[in-house]
């Protein structure tokens, strides 16, 4: 039975004992009190639950003997446990005593050792001091020796190495370039010596290294000039030593620029001689003819081809020159720029005159200087061709050809090139020649304006002008003009080459009668439209011409309309009815109008009947000289439509008058008494539907 069961069913031993001595009422009250106390106890309390759990673990039987001895057993167990703890602490105290005695023994040993060390230190002190002094002295001697060796190795150049740098009898080879950086480093590091107490050594070394360095650069400068005289840029295997020499010489900007000037002058002479040789087949230094290539002058009788050959040779020479100079000056990246920056630092007096080195810009400037002589010769030859021909088409073709190469050279050399400036000048000269010759031709035609031909065909001068314009447009179409601005770019040329001739055609037509006047002008504009429609960049002008043609076609429609009205006899009737209103009073007045008298109206009806069978043929005959038959048909159809509308208006008026008199509420005047038995429709029976059928 568990402790929980025991607490729930029994009252404990103390209550059994007390029950023997208490009276019944007292016992009853004590039991009630105890039960209340037990029942009010909360078994949630952790201590009570732990106590009960301990009783369960001990497996105590719930008997009267057990309940009576429970407290005594618990106290006995507590006393036994406390005794065990005291016994364990006794063992710990004994161990602590033994540890204390061991520590005292160790302290005594340490004190003895400390005394022995102090005695040994006093005996060896002087020996250690002497050894330390000797060691320091040895280090000082070794340091001085290392400094001396380093100084000799760094600041002293052997006689053989120095001779390879400054002697004019030794070549500029790998040994020269290996020793030069060392000499420059010696010169630079002399500044460190100037910060020491004894500056004389630094001054002497710096003075000597400066003289040797300048002599070495002068030797390199003279060697590069010598190499430039015999340099072959066409050789694909460019001498690497020259490139390396230029990179090194760049550290002296003055000498480097002098070398570039010498190189530019030499290349300008060589390229000028090459241009002369390509032009004539002979060199300027020799009169012997070179039979390996055909001279450009052989094509002088073909101006456009001649100019094209000159420009092609110039472009080829420019590309070759640029590629060669790129290998010579830019193939090593920005090494030359680094050298020039280093040279500016070494020559502070030249900083105001030397700009920051730009490899590409310097290359373009150098190529520009090399081609200066070629540009002058090219300008002279091309200007002779331009001024020697009076064909405006040829002048414009030359201008377009020059513009093609101008755009190419702009990409190749930049905007500041002398070749580009020459080409721009030549292009303007060719365009001026074009405008001058074009104006002369216009003036020649205006001086003798021909008459319109009987067939109303375009005049010969206009056909020639369109042929020239077509050639101009073909030339412009093959140019490098930007696609988005081609219309605008060609507009001035179009105005100069077409508008004056169109004005002359209109002036010629002003002396002719209609419809010949309008037909002739339309034929001219149709020919111009046909010529311009072949190219996309003239679409805007084609639209303008189409608008002008539509305006003139409107005049032809008016002429055909008038032809139908007059030839059909409807015009007098329409003219009489036009000012009248739609009210009854005006309708009554129609019978008194002269065109609506019986005889006149019958005659008009007869004229209409006679006209209708051949009306379309007669109308088309008026436009037979119009070069576009479809347009003639459209004009006639539109005129027929207008005529039918006019006839329908007259028909409606006649029907309204007949209806008015049919009602009988209006008086018939004397003028209409003769028509009392004949209505207007009886005298003029044709209907608008019949007219449309006959004229369709």
C-alpha positions as CSV (number, residue, x, y, z in Angstrom):
1,X,0.0,0.0,0.0
2,X,1.5,3.3,-1.0
3,X,2.1,6.4,1.1
4,X,-0.7,8.3,-0.7
5,X,-3.1,5.5,0.2
6,X,-1.8,5.6,3.8
7,X,-2.5,9.3,4.1
8,X,-5.9,8.9,2.6
9,X,-7.1,6.0,4.9
10,X,-5.1,6.2,8.2
11,X,-4.5,9.0,10.7
12,X,-1.0,8.1,11.7
13,X,0.4,6.5,14.9
14,X,0.3,9.6,16.9
15,X,-3.4,9.7,16.6
16,X,-3.7,6.1,17.8
17,X,-1.8,6.8,20.9
18,X,-3.7,9.9,21.7
19,X,-7.0,8.1,21.2
20,X,-6.3,6.0,24.3
21,X,-6.0,9.0,26.6
22,X,-8.5,11.3,25.3
23,X,-12.1,11.3,26.1
24,X,-14.6,10.7,23.4
25,X,-15.6,14.3,22.8
26,X,-12.0,15.4,22.8
27,X,-11.0,12.7,20.5
28,X,-13.7,13.5,18.2
29,X,-12.6,17.2,18.0
30,X,-8.9,16.3,17.6
31,X,-9.8,13.9,14.8
32,X,-11.9,16.6,13.1
33,X,-9.1,19.1,13.4
34,X,-6.5,16.7,12.1
35,X,-8.7,15.7,9.2
36,X,-9.3,19.4,8.3
37,X,-5.6,20.0,8.4
38,X,-4.8,17.0,6.2
39,X,-7.6,17.8,3.8
40,X,-6.5,21.5,3.5
41,X,-3.0,20.4,2.6
42,X,-2.2,21.0,-1.1
43,X,-0.5,18.0,-2.7
44,X,0.7,20.3,-5.5
45,X,3.5,21.4,-3.1
46,X,6.8,19.9,-4.4
47,X,8.2,19.0,-1.0
48,X,5.2,17.0,0.0
49,X,5.1,15.2,-3.3
50,X,8.9,14.5,-3.0
51,X,8.4,13.1,0.5
52,X,5.6,10.8,-0.6
53,X,7.6,9.7,-3.6
54,X,10.5,8.8,-1.2
55,X,8.2,6.7,0.9
56,X,7.0,4.9,-2.1
57,X,10.6,4.2,-3.2
58,X,11.5,2.7,0.3
59,X,8.6,0.3,-0.1
60,X,7.4,0.8,3.5
61,X,4.5,-1.3,4.5
62,X,1.6,0.5,6.0
63,X,1.3,-1.2,9.4
64,X,0.9,0.1,12.9
65,X,4.4,-0.7,13.8
66,X,5.8,1.0,10.7
67,X,3.7,4.1,11.3
68,X,4.9,4.3,15.0
69,X,8.6,4.0,14.1
70,X,8.6,6.1,10.9
71,X,9.9,9.3,12.6
72,X,12.5,7.5,14.6
73,X,13.7,5.6,11.5
74,X,14.0,8.9,9.6
75,X,16.0,10.6,12.3
76,X,18.3,7.6,12.7
77,X,19.0,7.7,9.0
78,X,19.8,11.4,9.1
79,X,22.2,10.9,12.0
80,X,24.0,8.1,10.1
81,X,24.4,10.2,7.0
82,X,25.8,13.1,8.9
83,X,28.4,10.8,10.6
84,X,29.5,9.6,7.1
85,X,30.0,13.2,6.0
86,X,32.1,14.1,9.1
87,X,34.3,11.0,8.5
88,X,34.9,12.1,4.8
89,X,35.9,15.6,5.9
90,X,38.4,14.1,8.3
91,X,40.2,12.4,5.4
92,X,40.2,15.7,3.4
93,X,41.9,17.6,6.4
94,X,44.7,15.0,6.5
95,X,45.4,15.4,2.8
96,X,45.5,19.2,3.2
97,X,48.1,18.9,5.9
98,X,50.3,16.7,3.7
99,X,50.1,19.3,0.8
100,X,51.1,22.1,3.1
101,X,54.2,20.3,4.2
102,X,55.1,19.6,0.5
103,X,54.8,23.3,-0.4
104,X,57.1,24.4,2.5
105,X,59.8,22.0,1.2
106,X,59.5,23.4,-2.4
107,X,59.9,27.0,-1.1
108,X,63.1,26.1,0.7
109,X,64.6,24.5,-2.5
110,X,63.7,27.6,-4.6
111,X,65.5,29.9,-2.2
112,X,68.6,27.8,-2.3
113,X,68.6,27.9,-6.2
114,X,68.1,31.7,-6.1
115,X,71.2,32.1,-4.0
116,X,73.3,29.9,-6.3
117,X,72.2,31.9,-9.5
118,X,73.1,35.2,-7.9
119,X,76.6,34.0,-7.1
120,X,77.1,32.7,-10.7
121,X,75.8,36.0,-12.2
122,X,78.4,38.0,-10.2
123,X,81.2,35.7,-11.4
124,X,80.3,35.7,-15.2
125,X,79.2,39.4,-15.6
126,X,82.6,40.9,-16.8
127,X,83.1,38.0,-19.4
128,X,79.7,38.6,-20.9
129,X,80.2,42.4,-21.2
130,X,83.5,41.8,-23.0
131,X,81.9,39.3,-25.4
132,X,79.0,41.7,-26.2
133,X,81.4,44.5,-27.0
134,X,83.3,42.3,-29.4
135,X,80.1,41.1,-31.1
136,X,78.9,44.7,-31.6
137,X,82.3,45.7,-33.1
138,X,82.1,42.8,-35.4
139,X,78.7,43.8,-36.6
140,X,79.8,47.3,-37.3
141,X,82.7,46.1,-39.4
142,X,80.5,43.8,-41.4
143,X,77.9,46.5,-42.0
144,X,80.6,48.9,-43.2
145,X,81.9,46.2,-45.6
146,X,78.4,45.6,-46.9
147,X,77.8,49.3,-47.4
148,X,81.1,49.7,-49.3
149,X,80.4,46.7,-51.5
150,X,76.9,47.9,-52.2
151,X,78.1,51.4,-52.9
152,X,80.7,50.2,-55.4
153,X,78.3,47.8,-57.1
154,X,75.5,50.5,-57.3
155,X,77.3,53.7,-58.0
156,X,80.4,52.7,-59.9
157,X,80.2,51.6,-63.5
158,X,83.0,49.6,-65.0
159,X,85.1,51.1,-67.8
160,X,83.9,48.6,-70.3
161,X,80.2,49.2,-69.6
162,X,80.8,53.0,-69.7
163,X,82.6,52.8,-73.0
164,X,79.6,50.9,-74.5
165,X,77.4,53.9,-73.5
166,X,79.5,56.9,-74.5
167,X,82.0,55.8,-77.1
168,X,81.0,56.6,-80.7
169,X,82.9,53.6,-82.0
170,X,80.8,51.0,-80.2
171,X,77.4,50.0,-81.6
172,X,74.0,50.6,-80.1
173,X,73.2,47.1,-79.2
174,X,71.7,45.1,-76.3
175,X,74.7,45.9,-74.1
176,X,74.0,49.6,-74.6
177,X,70.3,49.3,-73.6
178,X,71.3,47.0,-70.6
179,X,73.8,49.6,-69.2
180,X,71.7,52.7,-69.9
181,X,69.0,52.0,-67.2
182,X,71.8,51.3,-64.7
183,X,73.4,54.6,-65.5
184,X,70.0,56.4,-65.1
185,X,69.5,54.7,-61.8
186,X,73.0,55.8,-60.6
187,X,72.1,59.4,-61.5
188,X,68.8,59.2,-59.8
189,X,70.1,57.6,-56.6
190,X,72.8,60.3,-56.3
191,X,70.1,62.5,-54.8
192,X,70.2,60.2,-51.7
193,X,73.9,61.0,-51.2
194,X,73.2,64.7,-51.2
195,X,71.2,64.2,-48.0
196,X,74.3,62.9,-46.1
197,X,76.7,65.0,-44.0
198,X,79.4,64.8,-46.7
199,X,77.7,66.0,-49.9
200,X,80.8,66.2,-52.0
201,X,80.7,62.6,-53.0
202,X,77.1,62.9,-54.1
203,X,77.9,66.1,-56.1
204,X,80.8,64.5,-57.9
205,X,78.9,61.3,-58.8
206,X,75.9,63.3,-60.0
207,X,78.0,65.5,-62.2
208,X,79.8,62.6,-63.7
209,X,76.7,60.5,-64.3
210,X,74.9,63.6,-65.8
211,X,77.7,64.0,-68.4
212,X,77.8,60.3,-69.2
213,X,74.0,60.1,-69.5
214,X,73.8,63.1,-71.9
215,X,76.6,61.6,-74.0
216,X,74.7,58.3,-74.2
217,X,71.5,60.0,-75.3
218,X,73.3,62.0,-77.9
219,X,74.9,58.8,-79.2
220,X,71.4,57.2,-79.4
221,X,70.0,60.3,-81.1
222,X,72.6,60.3,-83.8
223,X,72.2,56.5,-84.3
224,X,68.4,56.9,-84.8
225,X,68.9,59.6,-87.4
226,X,71.3,57.4,-89.3
227,X,68.8,54.6,-89.2
228,X,66.0,56.8,-90.4
229,X,67.9,57.8,-93.5
230,X,67.9,54.1,-94.6
231,X,64.6,53.0,-93.1
232,X,62.3,51.0,-95.3
233,X,58.8,51.2,-94.0
234,X,57.5,48.8,-96.5
235,X,59.5,46.0,-94.9
236,X,57.1,44.0,-92.8
237,X,59.9,42.9,-90.5
238,X,60.4,46.3,-88.8
239,X,63.7,46.6,-87.0
240,X,62.9,46.1,-83.3
241,X,66.0,48.0,-82.2
242,X,64.6,51.2,-83.7
243,X,61.4,50.8,-81.8
244,X,63.3,50.2,-78.6
245,X,65.5,53.2,-79.3
246,X,62.6,55.5,-79.8
247,X,61.0,54.3,-76.5
248,X,64.3,55.1,-74.7
249,X,64.9,58.4,-76.5
250,X,61.4,59.5,-75.5
251,X,62.9,60.2,-72.1
252,X,64.5,63.2,-73.7
253,X,61.5,65.1,-75.2
254,X,63.7,67.6,-77.0
255,X,65.8,65.0,-78.8
256,X,62.7,62.8,-79.4
257,X,60.8,65.7,-81.1
258,X,63.9,66.6,-83.2
259,X,64.0,63.0,-84.4
260,X,60.3,63.1,-85.3
261,X,60.9,66.3,-87.3
262,X,63.8,64.8,-89.1
263,X,61.7,61.7,-89.8
264,X,58.7,63.7,-91.0
265,X,60.9,65.7,-93.5
266,X,62.5,62.5,-94.8
267,X,59.2,60.7,-95.2
268,X,57.6,63.8,-96.9
269,X,60.3,63.8,-99.5
270,X,60.1,60.1,-100.1
271,X,56.3,60.1,-100.4
272,X,56.4,63.0,-102.8
273,X,59.0,61.2,-105.0
274,X,56.8,58.1,-104.9
275,X,53.7,60.1,-105.9
276,X,55.6,61.6,-108.8
277,X,56.9,58.2,-109.8
278,X,53.4,56.7,-109.7
279,X,52.0,59.7,-111.7
280,X,54.6,59.8,-114.5
281,X,56.4,56.4,-114.3
282,X,59.8,58.1,-113.6
283,X,61.4,59.1,-110.3
284,X,62.2,62.8,-109.6
285,X,65.8,61.8,-109.1
286,X,66.0,59.8,-112.3
287,X,64.6,60.3,-115.8
288,X,64.6,56.5,-116.5
289,X,61.1,55.2,-117.0
290,X,59.8,52.5,-114.6
291,X,58.1,49.9,-116.8
292,X,56.9,47.7,-113.9
293,X,53.8,49.8,-113.3
294,X,51.5,51.8,-115.6
295,X,51.7,55.5,-115.0
296,X,48.6,57.2,-113.7
297,X,49.0,59.9,-116.4
298,X,48.1,57.4,-119.1
299,X,44.5,57.8,-118.0
300,X,44.5,61.6,-118.1
301,X,42.1,61.6,-121.1
302,X,39.5,60.0,-118.7
303,X,39.2,62.7,-116.0
304,X,37.0,60.7,-113.6
305,X,39.3,57.7,-113.8
306,X,42.4,59.9,-113.6
307,X,41.2,61.6,-110.4
308,X,40.1,58.2,-109.0
309,X,43.5,56.7,-109.6
310,X,45.2,59.7,-107.9
311,X,42.9,59.4,-104.8
312,X,43.3,55.6,-104.7
313,X,47.1,55.9,-104.7
314,X,47.0,58.6,-102.0
315,X,44.7,56.4,-99.9
316,X,46.9,53.3,-100.3
317,X,50.0,55.3,-99.4
318,X,48.2,56.8,-96.4
319,X,47.1,53.4,-95.1
320,X,50.6,51.9,-95.6
321,X,52.2,54.9,-93.9
322,X,49.8,54.7,-90.9
323,X,50.3,51.0,-90.4
324,X,54.0,51.3,-90.6
325,X,54.1,54.1,-88.1
326,X,51.8,52.2,-85.8
327,X,54.3,49.4,-85.7
328,X,57.1,52.0,-85.2
329,X,55.5,54.2,-82.5
330,X,52.4,52.6,-81.0
331,X,53.0,48.8,-81.1
332,X,54.5,48.8,-77.6
333,X,51.5,50.4,-76.0
334,X,52.1,53.5,-73.9
335,X,55.8,53.0,-73.4
336,X,56.7,56.2,-75.3
337,X,54.2,58.2,-73.3
338,X,55.8,56.9,-70.1
339,X,59.2,57.8,-71.4
340,X,58.1,61.3,-72.3
341,X,56.6,61.8,-68.8
342,X,59.8,60.6,-67.3
343,X,61.7,63.0,-69.6
344,X,59.6,66.0,-68.6
345,X,60.5,65.2,-65.0
346,X,64.2,65.2,-65.9
347,X,63.9,68.4,-68.0
348,X,61.7,70.7,-65.9
349,X,62.5,73.6,-68.1
350,X,60.7,72.0,-71.1
351,X,57.4,71.4,-69.2
352,X,55.8,74.5,-70.6
353,X,56.5,73.5,-74.3
354,X,55.7,69.8,-74.1
355,X,52.1,68.6,-74.0
356,X,51.0,65.2,-72.6
357,X,51.8,62.6,-75.2
358,X,48.8,61.0,-77.0
359,X,50.0,58.1,-79.1
360,X,47.0,58.2,-81.6
361,X,47.0,61.9,-81.9
362,X,50.8,62.1,-82.4
363,X,50.5,59.3,-85.0
364,X,47.8,61.3,-87.0
365,X,50.0,64.4,-86.8
366,X,53.0,62.5,-88.0
367,X,51.2,60.9,-90.9
368,X,49.7,64.3,-91.7
369,X,53.2,65.8,-92.0
370,X,54.4,62.9,-94.0
371,X,51.6,63.4,-96.6
372,X,51.8,67.2,-96.8
373,X,53.8,67.1,-100.0
374,X,51.5,64.5,-101.6
375,X,48.5,66.7,-100.6
376,X,50.0,69.7,-102.4
377,X,50.7,67.7,-105.6
378,X,47.3,66.1,-105.5
379,X,45.5,69.4,-105.2
380,X,47.4,70.9,-108.1
381,X,46.6,67.9,-110.4
382,X,42.9,67.6,-109.5
383,X,42.3,71.3,-109.8
384,X,43.7,71.2,-113.3
385,X,41.2,68.4,-114.2
386,X,38.3,70.3,-112.6
387,X,39.0,73.5,-114.4
388,X,39.8,71.8,-117.7
389,X,36.3,70.4,-118.3
390,X,33.0,72.2,-118.7
391,X,30.7,69.2,-118.2
392,X,28.6,69.8,-115.0
393,X,28.0,66.0,-114.7
394,X,31.7,65.3,-114.6
395,X,32.3,68.1,-112.1
396,X,29.6,66.7,-109.8
397,X,30.9,63.1,-110.2
398,X,34.4,64.3,-109.3
399,X,32.9,66.1,-106.2
400,X,31.1,62.9,-105.1
401,X,34.3,60.8,-105.7
402,X,36.3,63.3,-103.6
403,X,33.6,63.3,-100.9
404,X,33.8,59.5,-100.7
405,X,37.6,59.7,-100.1
406,X,37.1,62.6,-97.7
407,X,34.8,60.5,-95.5
408,X,37.4,57.7,-95.7
409,X,40.3,59.9,-94.8
410,X,38.3,61.5,-92.0
411,X,38.0,58.1,-90.3
412,X,41.6,57.3,-91.1
413,X,43.4,60.6,-90.1
414,X,41.0,62.7,-88.2
415,X,39.4,66.1,-88.9
416,X,42.7,68.1,-88.8
417,X,44.6,66.3,-91.5
418,X,46.1,68.4,-94.3
419,X,44.9,65.7,-96.8
420,X,41.3,66.1,-95.5
421,X,41.6,69.9,-95.8
422,X,42.9,69.4,-99.4
423,X,40.0,67.1,-100.3
424,X,37.4,69.5,-98.8
425,X,38.9,72.3,-100.8
426,X,38.8,70.2,-104.0
427,X,35.2,69.1,-103.3
428,X,34.1,72.7,-103.0
429,X,36.0,73.6,-106.1
430,X,34.3,70.8,-108.1
431,X,30.9,71.9,-106.8
432,X,31.6,75.5,-107.8
433,X,32.6,74.3,-111.3
434,X,29.4,72.2,-111.4
435,X,27.2,75.2,-110.5
436,X,29.1,77.5,-112.9
437,X,28.8,75.2,-115.9
438,X,25.2,74.4,-115.1
439,X,24.3,78.1,-114.9
440,X,26.1,78.6,-118.2
441,X,24.0,75.9,-119.9
442,X,20.8,77.4,-118.5
443,X,21.7,80.8,-119.7
444,X,22.5,79.4,-123.2
445,X,19.0,77.9,-123.4
446,X,17.3,81.0,-122.0
447,X,19.0,83.1,-124.7
448,X,17.2,81.1,-127.4
449,X,14.0,79.7,-126.0
450,X,12.5,77.3,-128.6
451,X,8.8,77.0,-129.6
452,X,6.6,74.2,-128.5
453,X,6.6,71.3,-130.9
454,X,3.3,70.4,-132.6
455,X,3.2,67.1,-130.8
456,X,3.6,68.9,-127.5
457,X,6.5,66.6,-126.6
458,X,9.2,67.7,-124.1
459,X,11.8,70.0,-125.8
460,X,15.3,68.6,-126.5
461,X,17.0,70.8,-124.0
462,X,14.7,69.4,-121.3
463,X,15.4,65.8,-122.3
464,X,19.1,66.6,-122.1
465,X,18.7,68.1,-118.7
466,X,16.9,65.0,-117.5
467,X,19.7,62.8,-118.8
468,X,22.2,64.9,-116.9
469,X,20.0,64.8,-113.8
470,X,19.8,61.0,-114.0
471,X,23.6,60.8,-114.2
472,X,23.8,63.1,-111.2
473,X,21.4,61.0,-109.2
474,X,23.3,57.8,-110.1
475,X,26.5,59.4,-108.8
476,X,24.8,60.6,-105.6
477,X,23.2,57.2,-105.1
478,X,26.6,55.6,-104.9
479,X,28.0,58.2,-102.5
480,X,28.4,57.7,-98.7
481,X,25.8,60.3,-97.8
482,X,23.9,59.3,-94.6
483,X,20.7,57.5,-95.3
484,X,18.6,59.7,-93.0
485,X,19.7,62.9,-94.7
486,X,20.0,61.8,-98.3
487,X,16.8,63.7,-99.3
488,X,18.0,66.9,-97.8
489,X,21.6,66.5,-99.1
490,X,20.5,66.2,-102.7
491,X,17.8,68.9,-102.7
492,X,20.2,71.8,-103.6
493,X,21.6,69.8,-106.6
494,X,18.1,68.9,-107.7
495,X,16.9,72.5,-107.5
496,X,19.9,73.7,-109.6
497,X,19.7,71.0,-112.2
498,X,15.9,70.8,-112.7
499,X,14.0,73.9,-111.5
500,X,15.5,76.3,-114.1
501,X,14.4,74.0,-117.0
502,X,10.9,73.5,-115.6
503,X,10.6,77.3,-115.4
504,X,11.7,77.5,-119.1
505,X,9.1,74.9,-120.0
506,X,6.4,76.9,-118.3
507,X,7.6,80.1,-120.0
508,X,7.4,78.3,-123.4
509,X,3.9,77.1,-122.6
510,X,2.6,80.6,-121.7
511,X,2.5,81.4,-125.5
512,X,0.3,78.5,-126.4
513,X,-3.5,78.1,-126.2
514,X,-5.4,75.7,-124.0
515,X,-5.4,72.8,-123.7
516,X,-2.0,72.7,-125.5
517,X,-0.5,74.9,-122.8
518,X,-1.5,72.7,-119.9
519,X,-0.8,69.4,-121.8
520,X,2.7,70.5,-122.7
521,X,3.5,71.5,-119.1
522,X,2.0,68.2,-117.8
523,X,4.1,66.2,-120.3
524,X,7.3,68.0,-119.0
525,X,6.4,67.3,-115.4
526,X,5.6,63.6,-116.2
527,X,9.0,63.2,-117.8
528,X,10.6,64.8,-114.7
529,X,8.6,62.5,-112.4
530,X,9.6,59.4,-114.4
531,X,13.2,60.4,-114.1
532,X,13.1,61.1,-110.3
533,X,11.0,58.1,-109.4
534,X,13.9,55.8,-110.0
535,X,15.6,56.9,-106.8
536,X,14.4,56.8,-103.2
537,X,16.1,60.0,-102.1
538,X,13.9,62.1,-104.5
539,X,10.6,60.9,-103.0
540,X,9.8,64.3,-101.5
541,X,10.3,66.1,-104.8
542,X,8.3,63.5,-106.6
543,X,5.4,64.2,-104.2
544,X,5.7,67.9,-105.0
545,X,5.7,67.2,-108.7
546,X,2.6,65.0,-108.3
547,X,0.8,67.8,-106.6
548,X,1.8,70.2,-109.4
549,X,0.5,67.7,-112.0
550,X,-2.8,67.4,-110.1
551,X,-3.2,71.2,-110.2
552,X,-2.7,71.2,-114.0
553,X,-4.9,68.2,-114.4
554,X,-7.6,70.2,-112.7
555,X,-7.3,72.8,-115.4
556,X,-7.7,70.1,-118.0
557,X,-10.8,68.8,-116.2
558,X,-12.2,72.4,-116.3
559,X,-11.4,72.6,-120.1
560,X,-13.1,69.2,-120.8
561,X,-16.1,70.2,-118.7
562,X,-16.4,73.5,-120.6
563,X,-16.0,71.5,-123.9
564,X,-19.0,69.2,-123.0
565,X,-21.2,72.2,-121.9
566,X,-20.5,74.3,-125.0
567,X,-20.5,71.5,-127.6
568,X,-23.7,69.9,-126.2
569,X,-25.7,73.2,-126.2
570,X,-26.4,72.9,-122.4
571,X,-24.2,75.9,-121.5
572,X,-26.9,78.6,-122.4
573,X,-29.5,76.7,-120.4
574,X,-27.2,76.3,-117.4
575,X,-26.1,80.0,-117.5
576,X,-29.7,81.1,-117.5
577,X,-30.8,78.9,-114.6
578,X,-27.7,79.5,-112.4
579,X,-28.9,82.8,-110.8
580,X,-32.4,81.6,-110.1
581,X,-33.6,80.4,-106.7
582,X,-35.8,77.4,-105.8
583,X,-39.0,79.3,-105.1
584,X,-42.1,79.3,-107.4
585,X,-41.6,82.9,-108.5
586,X,-38.3,82.1,-110.0
587,X,-39.6,78.9,-111.5
588,X,-42.4,80.9,-113.3
589,X,-39.8,83.3,-114.7
590,X,-38.0,80.4,-116.5
591,X,-40.7,80.3,-119.3
592,X,-39.8,83.9,-120.1
593,X,-36.1,83.3,-120.5
594,X,-34.8,83.3,-124.1
595,X,-33.0,79.9,-124.0
596,X,-36.2,78.3,-122.9
597,X,-38.4,79.5,-125.7
598,X,-39.9,76.7,-127.8
599,X,-37.6,77.1,-130.8
600,X,-34.5,77.7,-128.7
601,X,-35.1,74.8,-126.5
602,X,-35.8,72.5,-129.5
603,X,-32.6,73.6,-131.1
604,X,-30.7,72.9,-127.9
605,X,-32.2,69.4,-127.8
606,X,-31.2,68.8,-131.4
607,X,-27.6,70.0,-130.7
608,X,-27.4,67.7,-127.7
609,X,-28.6,64.7,-129.8
610,X,-26.1,65.5,-132.5
611,X,-23.2,65.8,-130.0
612,X,-23.8,62.7,-127.8
613,X,-22.8,59.9,-130.3
614,X,-19.2,61.2,-130.8
615,X,-18.9,63.2,-127.5
616,X,-16.3,60.9,-125.9
617,X,-14.2,60.6,-129.0
618,X,-14.2,64.3,-129.5
619,X,-13.3,64.9,-125.9
620,X,-10.4,62.3,-126.0
621,X,-9.2,64.0,-129.2
622,X,-8.6,67.1,-127.2
623,X,-6.1,65.2,-124.9
624,X,-4.6,62.9,-127.5
625,X,-1.2,64.6,-127.1
626,X,-1.1,63.9,-123.4
627,X,1.7,61.3,-122.9
628,X,-0.2,59.4,-120.2
629,X,-3.4,58.0,-121.8
630,X,-4.7,56.8,-118.4
631,X,-4.6,60.3,-117.1
632,X,-6.4,61.5,-120.2
633,X,-9.2,59.0,-119.6
634,X,-9.4,60.0,-115.9
635,X,-9.7,63.7,-116.8
636,X,-12.4,63.0,-119.3
637,X,-14.3,60.8,-116.9
638,X,-14.2,63.5,-114.3
639,X,-15.4,66.1,-116.8
640,X,-18.2,63.8,-117.9
641,X,-19.3,63.4,-114.2
642,X,-19.4,67.2,-113.8
643,X,-21.3,67.6,-117.1
644,X,-23.9,65.0,-115.9
645,X,-24.4,66.8,-112.7
646,X,-25.0,70.1,-114.6
647,X,-27.4,68.3,-117.0
648,X,-29.2,66.8,-114.0
649,X,-29.6,70.3,-112.5
650,X,-31.2,71.6,-115.8
651,X,-33.4,68.5,-116.0
652,X,-34.7,69.0,-112.5
653,X,-35.5,72.7,-113.2
654,X,-37.5,71.7,-116.3
655,X,-39.4,69.0,-114.4
656,X,-40.2,71.5,-111.6
657,X,-41.6,74.1,-114.1
658,X,-43.8,71.4,-115.8
659,X,-45.1,70.3,-112.4
660,X,-45.8,73.9,-111.4
661,X,-47.9,74.5,-114.5
662,X,-49.6,71.1,-114.2
663,X,-51.1,72.1,-110.9
664,X,-53.0,75.0,-112.7
665,X,-52.8,77.5,-109.8
666,X,-50.5,79.9,-111.7
667,X,-51.4,82.2,-114.5
668,X,-49.8,81.6,-117.8
669,X,-48.2,84.6,-119.3
670,X,-48.1,85.5,-123.0
671,X,-44.7,84.2,-123.5
672,X,-45.7,80.8,-122.5
673,X,-49.0,80.6,-124.4
674,X,-47.3,79.1,-127.4
675,X,-46.0,76.3,-125.1
676,X,-49.3,75.6,-123.5
677,X,-49.8,72.3,-125.3
678,X,-46.0,71.3,-125.2
679,X,-44.2,70.9,-121.8
680,X,-40.5,71.7,-121.4
681,X,-39.7,68.0,-121.1
682,X,-41.4,67.3,-124.4
683,X,-39.2,69.9,-126.1
684,X,-36.0,68.7,-124.2
685,X,-36.7,65.0,-123.6
686,X,-33.1,63.7,-122.8
687,X,-32.7,62.4,-119.2
688,X,-29.6,62.5,-117.0
689,X,-29.7,58.7,-117.0
690,X,-29.5,58.5,-120.7
691,X,-26.6,61.0,-120.8
692,X,-24.6,58.9,-118.3
693,X,-25.1,55.8,-120.3
694,X,-24.1,57.5,-123.6
695,X,-21.0,59.1,-122.1
696,X,-19.9,56.1,-120.0
